[in-house]
Amino acid sequence: MLTVLILIYQDKVKDLESYGYLGVFFLGILTHATVIVPGPTVGAAVAMGTVFNPYLVGLLLGFGAAFGELTGYLAGVAGGEIITHQTHAKKLYPKIEKWGALAIFVLALLPNPLFDVGGFIAGSLRIPIFRFMFATAVGKTIRFGLVAALSKKMLG
């Protein structure tokens, strides 16, 4: 659906160029600063990937996303035991406890709605913040870079 809209409004997508790469980075932050409600980052990767260098788009969205995901991580630091009783958290908690940043990397790499829960758990387990951010940034950079590169190849 999003791809169809981008094709229809291709001229408007070209207007995104005026925001530059800094806009791509901030878009990554804003679309991931929400907790539980996902932002349209894949759509941004598709749109921006057709206009800009798709690998830089992936990198900037990935690192922006890592900063945005700090909201869930910090919520976990503040009160992570609240979420550990929910069904998805009960399944993820032992995996993140065992694998740490590697589990966060996998959650960031794969498109899934559970990343916010993983961020809460990572915060509640006090996984070092830089490990959390690095694992998040690398996973999301790879994912968004692939989406942007495929979009450039197919639509650009």
Phi and psi in degrees as a GROMACS rama.xvg file:
@    title "Ramachandran Plot"
@    xaxis  label "Phi"
@    yaxis  label "Psi"
@TYPE xy
-62.7154  -40.6522  LEU-2
-61.2893  -40.0369  THR-3
-62.3681  -44.7762  VAL-4
-62.6876  -38.7979  LEU-5
-64.7766  -40.7193  ILE-6
-64.144  -40.7643  LEU-7
-67.0194  -41.4709  ILE-8
-104.94  37.922  TYR-9
-56.5112  -37.0603  GLN-10
-64.5524  -38.8533  ASP-11
-67.2808  -37.0448  LYS-12
-62.5587  -38.0591  VAL-13
-60.2648  -28.5782  LYS-14
-64.9097  -19.2418  ASP-15
-63.9724  -19.7671  LEU-16
-56.6309  -29.9681  GLU-17
-65.6093  -21.1509  SER-18
-82.3602  -21.1408  TYR-19
67.5601  -171.542  GLY-20
-68.9054  -29.6049  TYR-21
-62.8328  -38.3656  LEU-22
-63.3284  -36.6372  GLY-23
-63.0673  -45.0599  VAL-24
-60.1576  -48.8674  PHE-25
-66.2262  -32.2977  PHE-26
-62.9988  -40.2295  LEU-27
-60.5  -41.8492  GLY-28
-64.2883  -51.7602  ILE-29
-63.2539  -38.3463  LEU-30
-77.1404  -10.2895  THR-31
-114.205  -2.36415  HIS-32
-78.3043  -9.84915  ALA-33
-81.4749  145.817  THR-34
-103.333  127.187  VAL-35
76.2338  -44.1179  ILE-36
-83.6689  114.101  VAL-37
-72.9598  146.857  PRO-38
-94.2134  169.23  GLY-39
-86.1679  51.7768  PRO-40
-69.5855  -35.7742  THR-41
-62.5804  -41.1426  VAL-42
-62.3378  -38.9896  GLY-43
-64.8863  -40.0197  ALA-44
-62.9084  -40.1799  ALA-45
-64.704  -51.74  VAL-46
-64.9297  -50.2153  ALA-47
-70.7356  -31.1446  MET-48
-65.5978  -25.7023  GLY-49
-81.1183  -19.1754  THR-50
-100.241  -41.596  VAL-51
-110.505  179.275  PHE-52
-61.8425  117.05  ASN-53
-63.3233  -29.0546  PRO-54
-73.4274  -37.6792  TYR-55
-68.4524  -36.2895  LEU-56
-60.3458  -47.689  VAL-57
-59.7186  -43.8143  GLY-58
-63.6144  -47.1419  LEU-59
-70.6649  -39.5702  LEU-60
-65.7291  -39.4235  LEU-61
-63.1615  -47.2129  GLY-62
-72.0347  -35.5835  PHE-63
-62.2724  -41.8786  GLY-64
-60.8599  -39.6108  ALA-65
-60.6339  -41.4084  ALA-66
-66.5067  -42.193  PHE-67
-64.1348  -35.3956  GLY-68
-70.8945  -8.68592  GLU-69
-61.5576  -22.513  LEU-70
-61.3667  -46.271  THR-71
-68.0127  -41.5202  GLY-72
-59.9739  -48.5743  TYR-73
-67.2369  -32.592  LEU-74
-63.6088  -37.811  ALA-75
-66.4011  -38.221  GLY-76
-62.5653  -42.2419  VAL-77
-73.444  -36.0215  ALA-78
-160.785  44.9032  GLY-79
-63.5336  -24.9104  GLY-80
-65.5782  -18.6742  GLU-81
-64.4258  -42.9625  ILE-82
-82.1794  -18.7334  ILE-83
-65.0222  -11.8627  THR-84
-90.0164  -8.16088  HIS-85
-79.7339  154.588  GLN-86
-54.6236  -52.7031  THR-87
-65.1874  -37.0264  HIS-88
-66.4873  -37.2294  ALA-89
-62.0492  -33.6488  LYS-90
-78.4593  -37.8372  LYS-91
-80.2778  -33.8066  LEU-92
-51.4639  -52.9336  TYR-93
-64.3257  -31.5596  PRO-94
-68.992  -44.0539  LYS-95
-70.5926  -36.9437  ILE-96
-62.0121  -39.5939  GLU-97
-77.6422  -46.8882  LYS-98
-99.0834  -14.9741  TRP-99
58.461  -125.296  GLY-100
-63.4861  -28.6402  ALA-101
-63.9245  -40.2012  LEU-102
-64.8773  -39.044  ALA-103
-64.594  -41.5776  ILE-104
-57.5105  -47.6146  PHE-105
-64.0029  -42.4247  VAL-106
-62.0208  -37.4581  LEU-107
-73.0453  -33.3855  ALA-108
-72.2808  -41.136  LEU-109
-89.8757  133.984  LEU-110
-68.5419  116.677  PRO-111
-159.431  155.886  ASN-112
-84.3806  3.12972  PRO-113
-93.2141  -0.652713  LEU-114
-61.0563  -40.3528  PHE-115
-60.3991  -39.5725  ASP-116
-63.2274  -41.5835  VAL-117
-61.5327  -38.6093  GLY-118
-64.0522  -42.5378  GLY-119
-58.216  -47.3707  PHE-120
-64.78  -43.4273  ILE-121
-58.2988  -41.851  ALA-122
-66.5998  -41.9293  GLY-123
-67.7936  -29.4367  SER-124
-83.2492  -4.73784  LEU-125
58.5623  38.2585  ARG-126
-59.435  132.424  ILE-127
-51.0986  135.152  PRO-128
-57.9185  -37.4184  ILE-129
-71.2375  -32.5487  PHE-130
-67.0094  -43.3577  ARG-131
-59.464  -48.1613  PHE-132
-65.8107  -41.2214  MET-133
-64.4309  -47.3554  PHE-134
-61.4599  -41.3831  ALA-135
-64.5701  -48.2763  THR-136
-62.1075  -43.1718  ALA-137
-66.9759  -46.4018  VAL-138
-62.1216  -46.4766  GLY-139
-72.7545  -32.395  LYS-140
-62.3361  -45.0715  THR-141
-62.1675  -47.4533  ILE-142
-62.1843  -51.9079  ARG-143
-70.5739  -30.6712  PHE-144
-64.0232  -42.0251  GLY-145
-64.2983  -44.1648  LEU-146
-62.1085  -45.9118  VAL-147
-64.8167  -41.9227  ALA-148
-66.1186  -41.8041  ALA-149
-65.6177  -37.6159  LEU-150
-64.6677  -42.654  SER-151
-61.5824  -42.7925  LYS-152
-67.6459  -39.9933  LYS-153
-85.7714  -36.8987  MET-154
-109.577  -26.416  LEU-155
